[in-house]
Amino acid sequence: MTPSLATTVGGVPLTTCIYNASGPRSGTAAALSKVCESQAGGVLAKSATIAKQNGNPLPRTYHATNGQASFNSEGLPNNGIDYYIAKETIEECMTDPQKPYMVSISGKTLADNLEMLDKIAKAPTLDKIQLVELNLACPNVIGKPIIAYDFDQMKDILKQVSAAISGKNIKLGIKLPPYLDGPHFQQAADILNQFDGTIAYVASINTVGNSLVVDIHSEAPMISSNQGFAGLSGPAVKYTALANVRKLRLALKESIDVVGVGGVESGKDAFELILCGATAVQVGTCHWTEGPKCFDRICQELQDIMKSKGYTCIHDFKGKLKEWSREGADIARGAAKAETKKDGTTKEAAGGGAKNDAAANLLQTILMALIAILLADKLSKGGILPF
Ligand code: RRO
């Protein structure tokens, strides 16, 4: 039987647990309709501001040649909130009525965010907008800090947003930046937990802000805006995303879902995030570089992994990350060995590297001992040594 990838985010059903992150290929109805036509379980629009804007000057993106990291300083190019909540836009995007449509807002001020929420609440399309993601983590508005790193400001915004949408039919998600320091996870979660009636989910993580990619030939940054400082995404951030999802899942109230996002480019990556507690997984950079067919591929790969483990739905493994154990390490080492045999390459896994180093050291010691014995024998026969 084919495993089911169905899930819910904040109570909203998604046909599959994989969908697009707000950002790449999500600014126009044409691009969003391609997401809807794929296996993506939902469709999320680019973060909106009140008015349409072009964003930062070009070049504002860069993909590292090793495929591990991407950088953007887009500066919120978008068509304005009215476009994303318009009947025509939603009709063009949403060719599959089973899938939810979601908008993202990233106002320049709290007043802008409140105004956009009011527009959404009053829109004739409200019943077609299943989730609203409030982006508190954009790293690329020049001169503005990342809101969710300032806990006092975050609390104040959530208080006012919560009051503004109370009694209105808006299901709210919060897009968070990556936290890196232990206490910050708990501090963020303590604030978010106070608004558990308002917050349906958090999406973790946005890009790693203020990263810098430098070219040695020109001796300058690769990105023109904001002195080259940009949000880092792609496989390089997956491990940070895993930790953020895990830490937040453990610290947040059960009623607040965690949607995992950051560096996902395979079914294996999605599996890992779900194991850490994600209820769904957004794909950003890979959607940007590969296009919407990435959703079909990632869904298929995730189903293949689930099938191989006998899992029939994501609840069979969601949030069930086990503690480290000797038995587990043996399983990981055995799997890495089998993989190595299969494709002939050396895999970094479960101390496999350390084991190989130990074997090499032993061989080296034996060889040196043999050489020493032979040398000693030769020298003693030559009468140089006293034995
Ligand atoms: O548009 C952007 O520059 C941008 C946004 Br709004 C965001 O949330 N994250 C990001 O990396 N870029």
Boltz pocket constraint, residues with backbone or C-beta under 6 A from the ligand:
constraints:
  - pocket:
      binder: B
      contacts: [[A, 22], [A, 23], [A, 47], [A, 72], [A, 73], [A, 74], [A, 75], [A, 76], [A, 77], [A, 106], [A, 135], [A, 137], [A, 138], [A, 139], [A, 140], [A, 206], [A, 207], [A, 231], [A, 232]]
      max_distance: 6.0
